[in-house]
């Protein structure tokens, strides 16, 4: 598998790694025209978004714990 095809596969997997969200299907042909740097930037952006969601979830859980222990 080419590096570019692997990057496209990684993007697909990241998009579908969120729980309780319907599966996203991307036509790989839509991403084929992008260069590897652009695909890597998309992956970085998706990872940043995932991290932000995890941090928000953790903050919410911590607040819930504080409220419960009050």
Biopython code that builds the backbone (N, CA, C, O; Angstrom):
import numpy as np
from Bio.PDB.StructureBuilder import StructureBuilder

atoms = [
    (1, "UNK", "N", (0.856, -1.185, 0.000)),
    (1, "UNK", "CA", (0.000, 0.000, 0.000)),
    (1, "UNK", "C", (0.894, 1.237, 0.000)),
    (1, "UNK", "O", (1.862, 1.325, 0.755)),
    (2, "UNK", "N", (0.552, 2.177, -0.852)),
    (2, "UNK", "CA", (1.355, 3.399, -0.919)),
    (2, "UNK", "C", (1.145, 4.236, 0.341)),
    (2, "UNK", "O", (0.151, 4.093, 1.052)),
    (3, "UNK", "N", (2.105, 5.103, 0.588)),
    (3, "UNK", "CA", (2.026, 5.982, 1.749)),
    (3, "UNK", "C", (0.762, 6.837, 1.701)),
    (3, "UNK", "O", (0.104, 7.041, 2.721)),
    (4, "UNK", "N", (0.434, 7.328, 0.524)),
    (4, "UNK", "CA", (-0.744, 8.175, 0.348)),
    (4, "UNK", "C", (-2.025, 7.391, 0.653)),
    (4, "UNK", "O", (-2.922, 7.903, 1.324)),
    (5, "UNK", "N", (-2.108, 6.165, 0.166)),
    (5, "UNK", "CA", (-3.285, 5.333, 0.431)),
    (5, "UNK", "C", (-3.406, 5.035, 1.921)),
    (5, "UNK", "O", (-4.513, 4.987, 2.458)),
    (6, "UNK", "N", (-2.272, 4.836, 2.591)),
    (6, "UNK", "CA", (-2.302, 4.590, 4.033)),
    (6, "UNK", "C", (-2.785, 5.831, 4.777)),
    (6, "UNK", "O", (-3.554, 5.716, 5.731)),
    (7, "UNK", "N", (-2.346, 7.010, 4.354)),
    (7, "UNK", "CA", (-2.794, 8.257, 4.988)),
    (7, "UNK", "C", (-4.303, 8.421, 4.835)),
    (7, "UNK", "O", (-4.986, 8.823, 5.777)),
    (8, "UNK", "N", (-4.823, 8.109, 3.645)),
    (8, "UNK", "CA", (-6.265, 8.200, 3.411)),
    (8, "UNK", "C", (-6.999, 7.208, 4.303)),
    (8, "UNK", "O", (-8.047, 7.534, 4.860)),
    (9, "UNK", "N", (-6.467, 6.018, 4.443)),
    (9, "UNK", "CA", (-7.067, 5.006, 5.321)),
    (9, "UNK", "C", (-7.045, 5.491, 6.776)),
    (9, "UNK", "O", (-8.015, 5.302, 7.510)),
    (10, "UNK", "N", (-5.941, 6.113, 7.185)),
    (10, "UNK", "CA", (-5.835, 6.640, 8.554)),
    (10, "UNK", "C", (-6.869, 7.733, 8.814)),
    (10, "UNK", "O", (-7.448, 7.801, 9.899)),
    (11, "UNK", "N", (-7.098, 8.588, 7.818)),
    (11, "UNK", "CA", (-8.119, 9.640, 7.958)),
    (11, "UNK", "C", (-9.487, 9.003, 8.167)),
    (11, "UNK", "O", (-10.245, 9.415, 9.046)),
    (12, "UNK", "N", (-9.795, 8.010, 7.364)),
    (12, "UNK", "CA", (-11.078, 7.300, 7.481)),
    (12, "UNK", "C", (-11.233, 6.703, 8.885)),
    (12, "UNK", "O", (-12.297, 6.813, 9.495)),
    (13, "UNK", "N", (-10.178, 6.078, 9.390)),
    (13, "UNK", "CA", (-10.240, 5.457, 10.712)),
    (13, "UNK", "C", (-10.410, 6.502, 11.807)),
    (13, "UNK", "O", (-11.171, 6.286, 12.751)),
    (14, "UNK", "N", (-9.720, 7.623, 11.697)),
    (14, "UNK", "CA", (-9.869, 8.675, 12.697)),
    (14, "UNK", "C", (-11.280, 9.245, 12.710)),
    (14, "UNK", "O", (-11.843, 9.509, 13.773)),
    (15, "UNK", "N", (-11.843, 9.430, 11.532)),
    (15, "UNK", "CA", (-13.212, 9.952, 11.459)),
    (15, "UNK", "C", (-14.204, 9.004, 12.125)),
    (15, "UNK", "O", (-15.223, 9.445, 12.657)),
    (16, "UNK", "N", (-13.914, 7.723, 12.098)),
    (16, "UNK", "CA", (-14.849, 6.731, 12.630)),
    (16, "UNK", "C", (-14.457, 6.231, 14.021)),
    (16, "UNK", "O", (-14.997, 5.234, 14.499)),
    (17, "UNK", "N", (-13.530, 6.916, 14.661)),
    (17, "UNK", "CA", (-13.093, 6.468, 15.980)),
    (17, "UNK", "C", (-13.899, 7.091, 17.119)),
    (17, "UNK", "O", (-13.713, 6.721, 18.278)),
    (18, "UNK", "N", (-14.786, 8.027, 16.805)),
    (18, "UNK", "CA", (-15.622, 8.644, 17.832)),
    (18, "UNK", "C", (-16.810, 7.742, 18.140)),
    (18, "UNK", "O", (-17.453, 7.216, 17.232)),
    (19, "UNK", "N", (-17.090, 7.569, 19.409)),
    (19, "UNK", "CA", (-18.224, 6.746, 19.810)),
    (19, "UNK", "C", (-19.537, 7.482, 19.575)),
    (19, "UNK", "O", (-19.587, 8.711, 19.609)),
    (20, "UNK", "N", (-20.577, 6.729, 19.340)),
    (20, "UNK", "CA", (-21.938, 7.246, 19.191)),
    (20, "UNK", "C", (-22.114, 8.199, 18.005)),
    (20, "UNK", "O", (-23.036, 9.013, 17.990)),
    (21, "UNK", "N", (-21.232, 8.093, 17.021)),
    (21, "UNK", "CA", (-21.360, 8.894, 15.810)),
    (21, "UNK", "C", (-21.444, 7.929, 14.642)),
    (21, "UNK", "O", (-20.635, 7.007, 14.539)),
    (22, "UNK", "N", (-22.416, 8.131, 13.758)),
    (22, "UNK", "CA", (-22.556, 7.207, 12.620)),
    (22, "UNK", "C", (-21.268, 7.126, 11.795)),
    (22, "UNK", "O", (-20.506, 8.090, 11.715)),
    (23, "UNK", "N", (-21.044, 5.984, 11.198)),
    (23, "UNK", "CA", (-19.858, 5.754, 10.388)),
    (23, "UNK", "C", (-19.814, 6.729, 9.215)),
    (23, "UNK", "O", (-20.809, 6.952, 8.525)),
    (24, "UNK", "N", (-18.645, 7.293, 9.015)),
    (24, "UNK", "CA", (-18.420, 8.205, 7.914)),
    (24, "UNK", "C", (-17.685, 7.465, 6.812)),
    (24, "UNK", "O", (-16.682, 6.798, 7.060)),
    (25, "UNK", "N", (-18.186, 7.587, 5.604)),
    (25, "UNK", "CA", (-17.509, 6.981, 4.466)),
    (25, "UNK", "C", (-17.063, 8.092, 3.527)),
    (25, "UNK", "O", (-17.857, 8.936, 3.112)),
    (26, "UNK", "N", (-15.788, 8.071, 3.206)),
    (26, "UNK", "CA", (-15.235, 9.057, 2.286)),
    (26, "UNK", "C", (-14.789, 8.313, 1.037)),
    (26, "UNK", "O", (-14.142, 7.268, 1.108)),
    (27, "UNK", "N", (-15.147, 8.869, -0.090)),
    (27, "UNK", "CA", (-14.663, 8.313, -1.337)),
    (27, "UNK", "C", (-13.171, 8.655, -1.426)),
    (27, "UNK", "O", (-12.812, 9.828, -1.527)),
    (28, "UNK", "N", (-12.306, 7.641, -1.387)),
    (28, "UNK", "CA", (-10.861, 7.915, -1.409)),
    (28, "UNK", "C", (-10.421, 8.724, -2.623)),
    (28, "UNK", "O", (-9.396, 9.404, -2.578)),
    (29, "UNK", "N", (-11.185, 8.656, -3.698)),
    (29, "UNK", "CA", (-10.839, 9.428, -4.897)),
    (29, "UNK", "C", (-10.883, 10.931, -4.626)),
    (29, "UNK", "O", (-10.193, 11.704, -5.291)),
    (30, "UNK", "N", (-11.690, 11.344, -3.652)),
    (30, "UNK", "CA", (-11.774, 12.764, -3.317)),
    (30, "UNK", "C", (-10.493, 13.259, -2.648)),
    (30, "UNK", "O", (-10.150, 14.437, -2.750)),
    (31, "UNK", "N", (-9.792, 12.360, -1.967)),
    (31, "UNK", "CA", (-8.562, 12.748, -1.279)),
    (31, "UNK", "C", (-7.312, 12.476, -2.115)),
    (31, "UNK", "O", (-6.235, 12.981, -1.801)),
    (32, "UNK", "N", (-7.449, 11.691, -3.163)),
    (32, "UNK", "CA", (-6.306, 11.304, -3.992)),
    (32, "UNK", "C", (-5.573, 12.499, -4.591)),
    (32, "UNK", "O", (-4.357, 12.445, -4.778)),
    (33, "UNK", "N", (-6.291, 13.575, -4.893)),
    (33, "UNK", "CA", (-5.652, 14.728, -5.530)),
    (33, "UNK", "C", (-4.781, 15.513, -4.559)),
    (33, "UNK", "O", (-3.979, 16.343, -4.988)),
    (34, "UNK", "N", (-4.923, 15.266, -3.256)),
    (34, "UNK", "CA", (-4.150, 15.997, -2.251)),
    (34, "UNK", "C", (-2.753, 15.396, -2.129)),
    (34, "UNK", "O", (-2.556, 14.198, -2.330)),
    (35, "UNK", "N", (-1.792, 16.251, -1.796)),
    (35, "UNK", "CA", (-0.446, 15.736, -1.591)),
    (35, "UNK", "C", (-0.318, 15.182, -0.171)),
    (35, "UNK", "O", (-1.189, 15.391, 0.673)),
    (36, "UNK", "N", (0.777, 14.477, 0.071)),
    (36, "UNK", "CA", (0.958, 13.825, 1.372)),
    (36, "UNK", "C", (0.970, 14.822, 2.519)),
    (36, "UNK", "O", (0.438, 14.536, 3.592)),
    (37, "UNK", "N", (1.567, 15.987, 2.309)),
    (37, "UNK", "CA", (1.625, 16.993, 3.369)),
    (37, "UNK", "C", (0.217, 17.437, 3.778)),
    (37, "UNK", "O", (-0.062, 17.593, 4.967)),
    (38, "UNK", "N", (-0.658, 17.637, 2.811)),
    (38, "UNK", "CA", (-2.031, 18.032, 3.100)),
    (38, "UNK", "C", (-2.759, 16.931, 3.867)),
    (38, "UNK", "O", (-3.479, 17.210, 4.825)),
    (39, "UNK", "N", (-2.573, 15.689, 3.450)),
    (39, "UNK", "CA", (-3.208, 14.567, 4.138)),
    (39, "UNK", "C", (-2.698, 14.464, 5.575)),
    (39, "UNK", "O", (-3.478, 14.197, 6.490)),
    (40, "UNK", "N", (-1.411, 14.672, 5.778)),
    (40, "UNK", "CA", (-0.840, 14.634, 7.128)),
    (40, "UNK", "C", (-1.422, 15.762, 7.969)),
    (40, "UNK", "O", (-1.700, 15.573, 9.154)),
    (41, "UNK", "N", (-1.610, 16.939, 7.363)),
    (41, "UNK", "CA", (-2.219, 18.059, 8.093)),
    (41, "UNK", "C", (-3.663, 17.748, 8.489)),
    (41, "UNK", "O", (-4.107, 18.136, 9.569)),
    (42, "UNK", "N", (-4.388, 17.055, 7.625)),
    (42, "UNK", "CA", (-5.762, 16.651, 7.954)),
    (42, "UNK", "C", (-5.738, 15.706, 9.147)),
    (42, "UNK", "O", (-6.546, 15.845, 10.065)),
    (43, "UNK", "N", (-4.827, 14.759, 9.140)),
    (43, "UNK", "CA", (-4.709, 13.822, 10.263)),
    (43, "UNK", "C", (-4.383, 14.576, 11.541)),
    (43, "UNK", "O", (-4.969, 14.303, 12.589)),
    (44, "UNK", "N", (-3.454, 15.524, 11.465)),
    (44, "UNK", "CA", (-3.110, 16.324, 12.640)),
    (44, "UNK", "C", (-4.306, 17.085, 13.174)),
    (44, "UNK", "O", (-4.514, 17.159, 14.385)),
    (45, "UNK", "N", (-5.085, 17.648, 12.278)),
    (45, "UNK", "CA", (-6.281, 18.381, 12.689)),
    (45, "UNK", "C", (-7.300, 17.458, 13.355)),
    (45, "UNK", "O", (-7.899, 17.816, 14.369)),
    (46, "UNK", "N", (-7.492, 16.282, 12.789)),
    (46, "UNK", "CA", (-8.424, 15.317, 13.386)),
    (46, "UNK", "C", (-7.954, 14.869, 14.764)),
    (46, "UNK", "O", (-8.762, 14.708, 15.679)),
    (47, "UNK", "N", (-6.648, 14.667, 14.912)),
    (47, "UNK", "CA", (-6.105, 14.275, 16.216)),
    (47, "UNK", "C", (-6.281, 15.398, 17.235)),
    (47, "UNK", "O", (-6.613, 15.143, 18.393)),
    (48, "UNK", "N", (-6.056, 16.641, 16.804)),
    (48, "UNK", "CA", (-6.263, 17.791, 17.702)),
    (48, "UNK", "C", (-7.718, 17.871, 18.151)),
    (48, "UNK", "O", (-7.995, 18.115, 19.325)),
    (49, "UNK", "N", (-8.647, 17.665, 17.218)),
    (49, "UNK", "CA", (-10.066, 17.711, 17.561)),
    (49, "UNK", "C", (-10.422, 16.595, 18.539)),
    (49, "UNK", "O", (-11.190, 16.805, 19.477)),
    (50, "UNK", "N", (-9.865, 15.423, 18.316)),
    (50, "UNK", "CA", (-10.142, 14.288, 19.205)),
    (50, "UNK", "C", (-9.608, 14.588, 20.607)),
    (50, "UNK", "O", (-10.276, 14.307, 21.602)),
    (51, "UNK", "N", (-8.409, 15.156, 20.682)),
    (51, "UNK", "CA", (-7.821, 15.498, 21.979)),
    (51, "UNK", "C", (-8.670, 16.540, 22.699)),
    (51, "UNK", "O", (-8.878, 16.444, 23.909)),
    (52, "UNK", "N", (-9.160, 17.530, 21.963)),
    (52, "UNK", "CA", (-10.006, 18.567, 22.548)),
    (52, "UNK", "C", (-11.282, 17.962, 23.118)),
    (52, "UNK", "O", (-11.723, 18.338, 24.204)),
    (53, "UNK", "N", (-11.875, 17.025, 22.383)),
    (53, "UNK", "CA", (-13.087, 16.366, 22.875)),
    (53, "UNK", "C", (-12.793, 15.543, 24.120)),
    (53, "UNK", "O", (-13.592, 15.538, 25.057)),
    (54, "UNK", "N", (-11.667, 14.851, 24.146)),
    (54, "UNK", "CA", (-11.308, 14.053, 25.313)),
    (54, "UNK", "C", (-11.088, 14.941, 26.529)),
    (54, "UNK", "O", (-11.517, 14.607, 27.633)),
    (55, "UNK", "N", (-10.417, 16.075, 26.328)),
    (55, "UNK", "CA", (-10.192, 17.007, 27.435)),
    (55, "UNK", "C", (-11.520, 17.546, 27.959)),
    (55, "UNK", "O", (-11.710, 17.646, 29.172)),
    (56, "UNK", "N", (-12.429, 17.892, 27.068)),
    (56, "UNK", "CA", (-13.740, 18.404, 27.484)),
    (56, "UNK", "C", (-14.509, 17.334, 28.242)),
    (56, "UNK", "O", (-15.160, 17.627, 29.244)),
    (57, "UNK", "N", (-14.438, 16.095, 27.769)),
    (57, "UNK", "CA", (-15.104, 14.994, 28.468)),
    (57, "UNK", "C", (-14.518, 14.797, 29.860)),
    (57, "UNK", "O", (-15.256, 14.583, 30.821)),
    (58, "UNK", "N", (-13.201, 14.870, 29.969)),
    (58, "UNK", "CA", (-12.556, 14.704, 31.272)),
    (58, "UNK", "C", (-12.932, 15.831, 32.223)),
    (58, "UNK", "O", (-13.172, 15.595, 33.407)),
    (59, "UNK", "N", (-12.984, 17.061, 31.706)),
    (59, "UNK", "CA", (-13.395, 18.192, 32.539)),
    (59, "UNK", "C", (-14.820, 17.990, 33.035)),
    (59, "UNK", "O", (-15.118, 18.262, 34.198)),
    (60, "UNK", "N", (-15.698, 17.515, 32.161)),
    (60, "UNK", "CA", (-17.081, 17.278, 32.554)),
    (60, "UNK", "C", (-17.151, 16.192, 33.628)),
    (60, "UNK", "O", (-17.889, 16.326, 34.604)),
    (61, "UNK", "N", (-16.384, 15.123, 33.446)),
    (61, "UNK", "CA", (-16.377, 14.041, 34.429)),
    (61, "UNK", "C", (-15.845, 14.522, 35.776)),
    (61, "UNK", "O", (-16.386, 14.163, 36.822)),
    (62, "UNK", "N", (-14.799, 15.324, 35.756)),
    (62, "UNK", "CA", (-14.245, 15.852, 37.005)),
    (62, "UNK", "C", (-15.275, 16.734, 37.715)),
    (62, "UNK", "O", (-15.403, 16.675, 38.938)),
    (63, "UNK", "N", (-16.002, 17.541, 36.961)),
    (63, "UNK", "CA", (-17.027, 18.387, 37.559)),
    (63, "UNK", "C", (-18.114, 17.522, 38.188)),
    (63, "UNK", "O", (-18.607, 17.839, 39.271)),
    (64, "UNK", "N", (-18.487, 16.445, 37.527)),
    (64, "UNK", "CA", (-19.491, 15.537, 38.039)),
    (64, "UNK", "C", (-19.012, 14.910, 39.349)),
    (64, "UNK", "O", (-19.784, 14.775, 40.298)),
    (65, "UNK", "N", (-17.743, 14.531, 39.394)),
    (65, "UNK", "CA", (-17.185, 13.940, 40.619)),
    (65, "UNK", "C", (-17.221, 14.949, 41.757)),
    (65, "UNK", "O", (-17.565, 14.603, 42.887)),
    (66, "UNK", "N", (-16.861, 16.216, 41.456)),
    (66, "UNK", "CA", (-16.862, 17.257, 42.495)),
    (66, "UNK", "C", (-18.272, 17.480, 43.019)),
    (66, "UNK", "O", (-18.474, 17.604, 44.227)),
    (67, "UNK", "N", (-19.258, 17.531, 42.111)),
    (67, "UNK", "CA", (-20.646, 17.748, 42.524)),
    (67, "UNK", "C", (-21.137, 16.588, 43.386)),
    (67, "UNK", "O", (-21.859, 16.798, 44.362)),
    (68, "UNK", "N", (-20.754, 15.386, 43.033)),
    (68, "UNK", "CA", (-21.212, 14.198, 43.750)),
    (68, "UNK", "C", (-20.601, 14.133, 45.152)),
    (68, "UNK", "O", (-21.244, 13.660, 46.088)),
    (69, "UNK", "N", (-19.371, 14.604, 45.294)),
    (69, "UNK", "CA", (-18.680, 14.560, 46.588)),
    (69, "UNK", "C", (-19.018, 15.743, 47.475)),
    (69, "UNK", "O", (-18.576, 15.789, 48.623)),
    (70, "UNK", "N", (-19.784, 16.695, 46.980)),
    (70, "UNK", "CA", (-20.132, 17.890, 47.786)),
    (70, "UNK", "C", (-21.181, 17.576, 48.803)),
    (70, "UNK", "O", (-21.590, 18.456, 49.561)),
]
sb = StructureBuilder()
sb.init_structure("model")
sb.init_model(0)
sb.init_chain("A")
sb.init_seg("    ")
for serial, (resi, resn, name, xyz) in enumerate(atoms, 1):
    if name == "N":
        sb.init_residue(resn, " ", resi, " ")
    sb.init_atom(name, np.array(xyz, "f"), 0.0, 1.0, " ", f" {name:<3s}", serial, name[0])
structure = sb.get_structure()
